[in-house]
Amino acid sequence: MPFGPTHPLVSTAWLNEHLADDRLVLLDCRWRLLDAPYGVDAFESGHIPGARFIDLHEQLSGPPGRYGGRHPLPLPGAFQQTMEALGVDDADYVICYDDDGAGAARCWWLMQYYGHAQVAVLDGGYPAWIEQGRPVSTAPPAPRPARFTPRPDPRMIADYETVRNISGTLPIVDARLPERYRGTVEPIDVKAGHIPGAVNQPYPEMFATGLYFRTPQELEKLWEPVLARSREPIVYCGSGVTACLDILALRLAGADPLLYPGSWSDWIQHEDAPTAAP
């Protein structure tokens, strides 16, 4: 595989071979929804050599408000500052990794949304890197100058009004776990249920084992009922994070999905929004 591919995934073997490349930037995206210090603590305990930690709550999200959900998209200026502070240049090839899949997928999607096509996710994630005995470091990354130009692409997203109006026309996919989709369990948001008409495709099903994604052929078969209706489904979750795993899988299957960034946590803030539950 040549340096700088636009495929959504890279292998641990490829990454190990290219660790010393000057135009490679590694972003450690480890996080936990209800444990904000987890990511930076994990990073400081050990990370892939040269990696830079990026905080999903603070840097891969904007400040939450009444609308926009719990993890709204960061504004262009804020994202530019984050990337340049981390040493991510327009010419760089970026690899995102984590230890549960969601943070890396969110970073991968967000970079593409802001016009940076040379980005991929480490297939198998940090667990695979460790299991294979690859090198680990605790050293902080060295500063590097960078110029990052954000170019947001509104064609990649669907807002509340769009989702509200197209319900029944385009497939809407809920990436949350089945119990949250059904509304029988809701540990985070103030209302339970799902967007009427949405189908459930839980994000853990995107993996074959561990954090290794299924093959494109397997994913195309998994997504066949959705893709038979449209190659551009709208995907949501609780706050626009785990939905990015479904989106990455759909890309591998040859589709061109959209993200509803605010997701369920935005939907339920609208008084006219219908909800479905058992």
Residue frames relative to the residue before (quaternion, step in Angstrom):
aa qw qx qy qz dx dy dz
M 1.0000 0.0000 0.0000 0.0000 0.00 0.00 0.00
P 0.3924 -0.7384 0.4912 0.2439 3.64 -0.66 1.01
F 0.5934 -0.5671 0.4262 0.3803 3.54 -1.22 0.45
G 0.7999 0.2838 -0.2203 0.4807 3.55 -0.97 0.88
P 0.2646 0.7755 -0.5419 0.1866 3.65 0.95 0.66
T 0.3796 -0.7131 0.5371 0.2427 3.58 -1.22 0.42
H 0.3745 0.7039 -0.5062 0.3287 3.60 1.24 0.29
P 0.5515 -0.6636 0.3907 0.3208 3.63 -0.94 0.78
L 0.7804 0.2930 -0.1496 0.5318 3.60 1.17 -0.47
V 0.0707 -0.7391 0.6630 0.0957 3.53 -1.32 0.50
S 0.4717 -0.6777 0.4923 0.2752 3.55 -1.18 0.56
T 0.6252 -0.5208 0.4148 0.4072 3.56 -1.26 0.30
A 0.6187 0.5468 -0.3448 0.4464 3.59 1.05 -0.72
W 0.6515 0.5052 -0.3126 0.4719 3.59 0.95 -0.87
L 0.6650 0.5051 -0.3100 0.4544 3.57 0.89 -0.92
N 0.6469 0.5257 -0.3253 0.4464 3.58 0.89 -0.88
E 0.6560 0.5210 -0.2977 0.4578 3.57 1.06 -0.78
H 0.7817 0.3524 -0.1607 0.4888 3.59 1.08 -0.75
L 0.3031 0.7950 -0.4896 0.1910 3.61 1.21 0.20
A 0.7275 0.4508 -0.2454 0.4553 3.59 1.01 -0.73
D 0.4479 0.7009 -0.4589 0.3123 3.61 1.25 -0.05
D 0.5091 -0.6971 0.4222 0.2769 3.57 -0.81 1.05
R 0.7459 0.4042 -0.2244 0.4795 3.60 0.99 -0.74
L 0.5294 0.6030 -0.4208 0.4230 3.58 1.21 0.38
V 0.0363 -0.7766 0.6289 0.0077 3.57 -0.94 0.94
L 0.1983 -0.7763 0.5917 0.0894 3.55 -0.86 1.04
L 0.1072 -0.7885 0.6039 0.0466 3.56 -0.90 0.95
D 0.2504 -0.7574 0.5923 0.1133 3.55 -0.69 1.18
C 0.0952 -0.8476 0.5215 -0.0231 3.56 -0.38 1.30
R 0.2742 0.7870 -0.5185 0.1913 3.60 1.11 0.45
W 0.1338 0.7808 -0.5952 0.1349 3.54 -1.02 0.89
R 0.1384 -0.7324 0.6495 0.1505 3.53 -1.37 0.12
L 0.5738 -0.6429 0.3883 0.3266 3.57 -0.86 0.97
L 0.8087 0.2394 -0.1041 0.5272 3.58 0.86 -0.95
D 0.7003 0.3773 -0.2628 0.5460 3.59 1.22 0.39
A 0.1842 -0.8513 0.4831 0.0895 3.56 0.41 1.28
P 0.7015 0.4655 -0.3190 0.4351 3.69 0.82 -0.74
Y 0.4480 0.7297 -0.4475 0.2580 3.60 1.22 -0.36
G 0.6892 0.5297 -0.3043 0.3896 3.57 0.76 -1.05
V 0.7154 0.4351 -0.2675 0.4767 3.56 0.75 -1.01
D 0.6110 0.5409 -0.3512 0.4590 3.60 1.08 -0.65
A 0.6562 0.5015 -0.3047 0.4745 3.57 0.96 -0.88
F 0.6366 0.5378 -0.3215 0.4495 3.57 0.97 -0.87
E 0.6996 0.4747 -0.2766 0.4568 3.58 0.83 -0.96
S 0.6348 0.5291 -0.3261 0.4591 3.59 1.20 -0.49
G 0.7598 -0.2768 0.1841 0.5587 3.55 1.19 -0.43
H 0.0938 0.7925 -0.5938 0.1026 3.57 -0.91 0.95
I 0.6465 -0.4777 0.3990 0.4412 3.55 -1.28 0.15
P 0.5682 -0.6345 0.3883 0.3518 3.62 -0.79 0.94
G 0.8117 0.2518 -0.2127 0.4822 3.54 -0.92 1.00
A 0.5029 0.6759 -0.4224 0.3343 3.59 1.23 -0.23
R 0.2337 -0.7365 0.6205 0.1341 3.53 -1.32 0.54
F 0.3953 -0.7370 0.4975 0.2303 3.57 -0.84 0.95
I 0.0630 -0.7716 0.6324 0.0283 3.55 -1.02 0.88
D 0.3386 -0.7774 0.5073 0.1538 3.55 -0.75 1.11
L 0.4005 -0.7413 0.4835 0.2374 3.56 -0.60 1.11
H 0.6697 0.5129 -0.3101 0.4385 3.57 0.91 -0.86
E 0.7967 0.3419 -0.1471 0.4761 3.58 0.90 -0.95
Q 0.8044 0.3074 -0.1382 0.4893 3.61 1.00 -0.75
L 0.7202 0.3676 -0.2399 0.5373 3.59 1.14 -0.54
S 0.7096 0.3116 -0.2293 0.5889 3.56 1.33 0.32
G 0.3914 -0.6773 0.5634 0.2659 3.51 -1.28 0.41
P 0.6752 -0.4672 0.3513 0.4498 3.61 -1.25 0.09
P 0.4131 -0.7171 0.4947 0.2653 3.63 -0.79 0.91
G 0.0874 -0.7636 0.6377 0.0512 3.53 -1.21 0.65
R 0.7585 -0.3192 0.2340 0.5176 3.58 -1.15 -0.38
Y 0.7741 0.1931 -0.1071 0.5933 3.57 0.99 -0.87
G 0.6284 0.5415 -0.3998 0.3899 3.53 -1.23 0.48
G 0.4930 -0.6933 0.4115 0.3271 3.57 1.25 -0.19
R 0.7011 -0.4880 0.3376 0.3954 3.51 -1.37 0.06
H 0.7795 0.1761 -0.1078 0.5914 3.59 1.18 -0.50
P 0.0418 -0.8241 0.5649 0.0065 3.62 0.42 1.15
L 0.6072 -0.5546 0.4092 0.3954 3.55 -1.21 0.39
P 0.4814 -0.6450 0.4965 0.3252 3.61 -1.01 0.71
L 0.5347 -0.6129 0.4698 0.3430 3.57 -1.13 0.59
P 0.6659 -0.5363 0.3286 0.4013 3.62 -1.10 0.59
G 0.6745 0.5036 -0.3100 0.4419 3.60 0.86 -0.89
A 0.6555 0.5063 -0.3061 0.4693 3.55 1.01 -0.84
F 0.6638 0.4940 -0.3132 0.4662 3.58 0.96 -0.82
Q 0.6108 0.5425 -0.3455 0.4618 3.57 1.05 -0.72
Q 0.6583 0.5074 -0.3102 0.4615 3.59 0.89 -0.90
T 0.6371 0.5292 -0.3236 0.4575 3.57 1.01 -0.84
M 0.6879 0.4886 -0.2925 0.4499 3.57 0.79 -1.01
E 0.6888 0.4744 -0.2972 0.4608 3.58 0.85 -0.88
A 0.6283 0.5245 -0.3397 0.4633 3.60 1.06 -0.67
L 0.6903 0.4547 -0.2657 0.4961 3.57 1.14 -0.65
G 0.5159 -0.6652 0.4072 0.3544 3.59 1.24 -0.12
V 0.4345 0.6785 -0.4768 0.3513 3.60 1.13 0.59
D 0.1406 -0.8061 0.5742 0.0255 3.55 -0.56 1.22
D 0.6578 -0.5107 0.3757 0.4066 3.57 -1.25 0.44
A 0.7101 0.4676 -0.2609 0.4572 3.60 1.08 -0.68
D 0.5571 0.6544 -0.3759 0.3465 3.58 1.24 -0.20
Y 0.3142 -0.6759 0.6265 0.2279 3.49 -1.38 0.40
V 0.1718 -0.8293 0.5308 0.0323 3.56 -0.59 1.20
I 0.0950 -0.7642 0.6350 0.0610 3.55 -1.03 0.85
C 0.1965 -0.7791 0.5909 0.0719 3.54 -0.86 1.08
Y 0.0672 0.7936 -0.6037 0.0357 3.57 -1.00 0.77
D 0.0016 0.7717 -0.6359 -0.0122 3.53 -1.31 0.37
D 0.4977 -0.6565 0.4594 0.3322 3.58 -1.15 -0.42
D 0.7440 0.3168 -0.2611 0.5272 3.58 1.22 0.43
G 0.6060 -0.6165 0.3239 0.3845 3.58 1.28 0.05
A 0.6925 0.5408 -0.2972 0.3737 3.58 0.88 -0.93
G 0.6772 0.5039 -0.3075 0.4393 3.59 0.83 -0.94
A 0.6610 0.5059 -0.3049 0.4628 3.58 0.95 -0.87
A 0.6567 0.5039 -0.3139 0.4652 3.58 0.96 -0.82
R 0.6261 0.5267 -0.3355 0.4669 3.59 1.03 -0.76
C 0.6624 0.4979 -0.3033 0.4705 3.59 0.90 -0.90
W 0.6310 0.5367 -0.3150 0.4632 3.59 0.96 -0.90
W 0.6908 0.4687 -0.2888 0.4687 3.59 0.84 -0.96
L 0.6747 0.5187 -0.3027 0.4292 3.57 0.87 -0.97
M 0.6401 0.5141 -0.3329 0.4638 3.59 0.99 -0.75
Q 0.6499 0.4912 -0.3235 0.4814 3.57 1.00 -0.73
Y 0.6091 0.5528 -0.3458 0.4514 3.57 1.02 -0.77
Y 0.7398 0.3757 -0.2149 0.5152 3.56 1.04 -0.75
G 0.6816 -0.5844 0.2550 0.3589 3.54 1.17 0.66
H 0.5633 0.5832 -0.4021 0.4253 3.59 1.24 0.19
A 0.1910 -0.8441 0.4949 0.0781 3.57 -0.04 1.32
Q 0.6666 0.5026 -0.3120 0.4535 3.61 1.09 -0.60
V 0.4340 0.6594 -0.4816 0.3806 3.54 0.36 1.30
A 0.0317 0.7926 -0.6073 0.0443 3.57 -1.06 0.75
V 0.4113 -0.6707 0.5637 0.2515 3.51 -1.38 0.29
L 0.4564 -0.6675 0.5159 0.2829 3.56 -1.06 0.77
D 0.3401 -0.7532 0.5295 0.1912 3.57 -0.50 1.20
G 0.7653 0.2772 -0.2420 0.5281 3.56 -0.71 1.09
G 0.3036 -0.8138 0.4545 0.1976 3.55 1.28 -0.36
Y 0.7788 -0.3293 0.2581 0.4674 3.53 -1.33 -0.29
P 0.6036 0.5580 -0.3814 0.4228 3.65 0.97 -0.64
A 0.6588 0.4950 -0.3174 0.4693 3.60 0.96 -0.80
W 0.6118 0.5553 -0.3407 0.4486 3.58 1.03 -0.79
I 0.6819 0.4826 -0.2738 0.4766 3.57 0.94 -0.94
E 0.6603 0.5281 -0.3095 0.4351 3.57 0.87 -0.98
Q 0.7137 0.4441 -0.2517 0.4796 3.59 1.07 -0.68
G 0.5081 -0.6918 0.4009 0.3202 3.57 1.25 0.16
R 0.2986 0.7643 -0.5147 0.2486 3.57 1.13 0.61
P 0.6371 -0.5636 0.3573 0.3858 3.61 -1.17 0.44
V 0.1415 -0.7678 0.6231 0.0468 3.54 -1.19 0.76
S 0.1193 -0.7965 0.5912 0.0431 3.57 -1.08 0.73
T 0.2353 -0.7337 0.6111 0.1813 3.55 -1.29 0.36
A 0.4616 0.6998 -0.4333 0.3310 3.58 1.30 0.04
P 0.4673 -0.6499 0.5072 0.3195 3.61 -1.03 0.70
P 0.5406 -0.6335 0.4318 0.3463 3.60 -1.06 0.63
A 0.4925 -0.6464 0.4964 0.3053 3.56 -1.15 0.64
P 0.5318 -0.6192 0.4595 0.3503 3.62 -1.00 0.71
R 0.0240 0.7830 -0.6215 -0.0015 3.57 -1.13 0.60
P 0.4720 -0.6799 0.4749 0.2991 3.61 -0.90 0.84
A 0.0422 0.8042 -0.5900 0.0583 3.56 -1.08 0.69
R 0.1347 -0.7426 0.6479 0.1028 3.51 -1.30 0.51
F 0.0361 -0.8082 0.5865 -0.0384 3.55 -0.55 1.20
T 0.1596 -0.8004 0.5753 0.0536 3.56 -0.84 1.05
P 0.2221 -0.7952 0.5467 0.1397 3.64 -0.33 1.15
R 0.0055 -0.7808 0.6235 -0.0401 3.55 -0.90 1.00
P 0.1597 -0.8383 0.5124 0.0957 3.61 0.33 1.21
D 0.2220 -0.7712 0.5895 0.0920 3.53 -1.08 0.87
P 0.2573 -0.8103 0.5059 0.1457 3.63 -0.10 1.24
R 0.5520 0.6186 -0.3996 0.3911 3.61 1.20 -0.28
M 0.6413 0.5490 -0.3206 0.4295 3.59 1.23 -0.33
I 0.7480 0.3776 -0.2033 0.5065 3.60 1.22 -0.22
A 0.1812 -0.7264 0.6478 0.1412 3.51 -1.39 0.32
D 0.2809 -0.7702 0.5479 0.1668 3.59 -0.80 0.96
Y 0.7679 -0.3712 0.2493 0.4587 3.55 -1.32 0.02
E 0.6808 0.5014 -0.3039 0.4391 3.58 0.79 -1.00
T 0.6376 0.5286 -0.3286 0.4540 3.57 1.00 -0.80
V 0.6773 0.4818 -0.2946 0.4715 3.56 0.85 -0.97
R 0.6330 0.5460 -0.3212 0.4449 3.59 0.98 -0.85
N 0.7537 0.4295 -0.2157 0.4484 3.56 0.90 -0.95
I 0.7232 0.4308 -0.2687 0.4683 3.61 1.06 -0.53
S 0.3607 0.7505 -0.4911 0.2559 3.59 1.24 -0.07
G 0.7799 0.2573 -0.2319 0.5214 3.56 -0.72 1.13
T 0.6688 0.4739 -0.2974 0.4895 3.60 1.24 -0.30
L 0.7712 0.1300 -0.0619 0.6201 3.57 0.88 -1.03
P 0.5397 -0.6119 0.4483 0.3651 3.60 -1.08 0.54
I 0.1628 -0.7474 0.6385 0.0851 3.54 -1.07 0.88
V 0.1597 -0.8130 0.5590 0.0335 3.56 -0.77 1.09
D 0.2108 -0.7494 0.6198 0.0989 3.54 -0.96 1.00
A 0.2464 -0.8199 0.5060 0.1050 3.58 -0.51 1.22
R 0.4909 0.6873 -0.4314 0.3170 3.62 1.22 -0.09
L 0.6600 -0.4790 0.3884 0.4290 3.54 -1.31 0.15
P 0.6631 -0.5599 0.3138 0.3851 3.62 -1.05 0.70
E 0.6623 0.5184 -0.3307 0.4282 3.61 0.92 -0.78
R 0.6524 0.4759 -0.3222 0.4940 3.58 1.08 -0.58
Y 0.6058 0.5437 -0.3446 0.4676 3.59 1.06 -0.71
R 0.7036 0.4537 -0.2661 0.4778 3.57 0.90 -0.92
G 0.4435 -0.7043 0.4513 0.3218 3.59 1.15 -0.49
T 0.4722 0.6815 -0.4454 0.3378 3.58 1.21 0.24
V 0.7593 0.1426 -0.0988 0.6272 3.57 1.30 -0.41
E 0.1230 0.7782 -0.6104 0.0814 3.58 -0.90 0.88
P 0.0963 -0.8617 0.4977 0.0233 3.57 0.07 1.30
I 0.7544 0.4174 -0.1901 0.4695 3.59 1.20 -0.37
D 0.7986 0.3158 -0.1563 0.4879 3.58 0.60 -1.14
V 0.5991 -0.6263 0.3809 0.3222 3.55 -1.19 0.62
K 0.7494 0.2485 -0.1806 0.5865 3.60 1.24 -0.28
A 0.3059 -0.7433 0.5696 0.1719 3.54 -1.16 0.68
G 0.5473 0.6155 -0.4599 0.3319 3.55 -1.27 0.39
H 0.3657 -0.7129 0.5464 0.2438 3.54 -1.24 -0.46
I 0.6375 -0.4982 0.4088 0.4222 3.54 -1.31 0.18
P 0.5101 -0.6633 0.4383 0.3282 3.64 -0.75 0.94
G 0.7956 0.2826 -0.2344 0.4819 3.53 -0.93 0.96
A 0.5406 0.6285 -0.4056 0.3850 3.58 1.22 -0.25
V 0.2777 -0.7252 0.6029 0.1830 3.55 -1.16 0.67
N 0.4092 -0.7249 0.5076 0.2223 3.55 -1.11 0.68
Q 0.0805 0.7524 -0.6497 0.0727 3.56 -0.89 1.03
P 0.2272 -0.8371 0.4789 0.1352 3.59 0.30 1.28
Y 0.5636 -0.6617 0.3888 0.3057 3.56 -0.87 0.99
P 0.6167 0.5503 -0.3956 0.4005 3.71 0.91 -0.56
E 0.5990 0.5886 -0.3609 0.4055 3.60 1.17 -0.48
M 0.5374 0.6278 -0.4083 0.3879 3.60 1.24 -0.16
F 0.6867 0.4782 -0.2690 0.4768 3.57 1.24 -0.44
A 0.4257 -0.6739 0.5430 0.2641 3.53 -1.13 0.73
T 0.7476 -0.1724 0.1446 0.6248 3.54 0.97 -0.96
G 0.8121 0.1233 -0.1200 0.5575 3.56 -0.97 0.77
L 0.7029 -0.3848 0.3199 0.5054 3.57 -0.74 -1.10
Y 0.4129 0.6752 -0.4936 0.3605 3.56 1.16 0.64
F 0.3981 -0.7328 0.5003 0.2328 3.57 -0.70 1.06
R 0.5630 -0.5605 0.4861 0.3641 3.53 -1.25 0.49
T 0.5979 -0.5520 0.4267 0.3948 3.57 -1.22 0.36
P 0.6498 -0.5094 0.3749 0.4215 3.61 -1.17 0.39
Q 0.6430 0.5246 -0.3287 0.4508 3.59 1.01 -0.76
E 0.6585 0.4962 -0.3045 0.4769 3.58 0.99 -0.83
L 0.6657 0.4989 -0.3065 0.4627 3.56 0.98 -0.81
E 0.6273 0.5282 -0.3463 0.4556 3.58 0.99 -0.72
K 0.6483 0.4973 -0.3147 0.4831 3.58 1.04 -0.74
L 0.6377 0.5331 -0.3244 0.4516 3.59 0.98 -0.86
W 0.7594 0.3865 -0.1882 0.4884 3.56 0.96 -0.93
E 0.3394 0.7987 -0.4610 0.1853 3.59 1.25 -0.05
P 0.6671 0.4959 -0.3424 0.4379 3.68 0.81 -0.80
V 0.6623 0.4829 -0.3032 0.4862 3.59 1.08 -0.69
L 0.7180 0.4676 -0.2614 0.4444 3.57 0.79 -1.03
A 0.5531 0.5913 -0.3984 0.4309 3.58 1.20 -0.34
R 0.6787 0.4629 -0.2781 0.4977 3.58 1.21 -0.52
S 0.7800 -0.1709 0.1379 0.5860 3.57 1.00 -0.81
R 0.3959 -0.6945 0.5467 0.2489 3.56 -1.17 0.64
E 0.7084 0.3953 -0.2478 0.5297 3.59 1.30 0.07
P 0.0616 0.8193 -0.5663 0.0656 3.61 0.57 1.08
I 0.3818 -0.6760 0.5741 0.2601 3.55 -1.30 0.37
V 0.1475 -0.8149 0.5597 0.0305 3.56 -0.75 1.09
Y 0.0377 0.7818 -0.6217 0.0303 3.55 -1.06 0.82
C 0.1422 -0.7501 0.6354 0.1154 3.55 -1.35 0.17
G 0.7762 -0.2663 0.2055 0.5332 3.60 -0.85 -0.87
S 0.8280 -0.0322 0.0638 0.5562 3.57 0.91 -0.94
G 0.6767 -0.5336 0.2923 0.4147 3.60 1.14 0.52
V 0.5496 0.6123 -0.4017 0.4021 3.61 1.19 0.36
T 0.7606 0.3507 -0.2253 0.4977 3.62 0.46 -1.11
A 0.5146 0.6279 -0.4212 0.4043 3.61 1.20 -0.35
C 0.6060 0.5780 -0.3544 0.4161 3.59 1.12 -0.64
L 0.5773 0.5574 -0.3804 0.4597 3.61 1.18 -0.41
D 0.6420 0.4950 -0.3173 0.4920 3.57 0.99 -0.81
I 0.6492 0.5228 -0.3216 0.4492 3.58 0.97 -0.83
L 0.6362 0.5132 -0.3343 0.4692 3.59 0.95 -0.80
A 0.6583 0.5055 -0.3064 0.4661 3.58 0.95 -0.88
L 0.6435 0.5142 -0.3205 0.4678 3.58 1.01 -0.77
R 0.6152 0.5277 -0.3458 0.4727 3.57 1.05 -0.69
L 0.6419 0.5152 -0.3217 0.4679 3.58 0.98 -0.82
A 0.6865 0.4665 -0.2699 0.4881 3.56 1.15 -0.66
G 0.6071 -0.6093 0.3356 0.3840 3.58 1.26 0.14
A 0.5406 0.6204 -0.4010 0.4025 3.58 1.24 0.25
D 0.3097 -0.7325 0.5784 0.1815 3.56 -1.34 0.18
P 0.0022 -0.8647 0.5020 -0.0185 3.60 0.57 1.17
L 0.3447 -0.6942 0.5914 0.2223 3.52 -1.39 0.31
L 0.3225 -0.7250 0.5733 0.2044 3.56 -1.21 0.54
Y 0.2433 -0.6863 0.6608 0.1821 3.53 -1.13 0.76
P 0.3048 -0.8261 0.4326 0.1934 3.61 0.10 1.25
G 0.6996 0.4710 -0.2887 0.4532 3.59 0.86 -0.86
S 0.1535 -0.8501 0.4864 0.1311 3.55 1.26 -0.59
W 0.8355 -0.2126 0.1338 0.4886 3.57 -1.23 -0.49
S 0.6598 0.5262 -0.3212 0.4297 3.59 0.98 -0.79
D 0.6441 0.4497 -0.3225 0.5282 3.61 1.24 -0.28
W 0.6194 0.5880 -0.3393 0.3943 3.57 0.91 -0.95
I 0.7314 0.4570 -0.2532 0.4383 3.57 0.80 -0.99
Q 0.5732 0.5810 -0.3907 0.4258 3.61 1.24 -0.08
H 0.6338 0.5245 -0.3254 0.4661 3.58 1.23 -0.35
E 0.4471 -0.7355 0.4428 0.2511 3.56 -0.63 1.13
D 0.7154 0.4370 -0.2642 0.4769 3.60 1.09 -0.60
A 0.4846 0.6856 -0.4314 0.3301 3.60 1.24 0.06
P 0.3131 -0.7396 0.5596 0.2042 3.62 -0.74 0.98
T 0.1395 -0.7734 0.6109 0.0962 3.55 -1.17 0.53
A 0.2211 -0.7562 0.6026 0.1270 3.53 -1.22 0.57
A 0.1148 0.7583 -0.6314 0.1146 3.53 -1.05 0.83
P 0.6835 -0.4782 0.3378 0.4360 3.59 -1.21 0.31
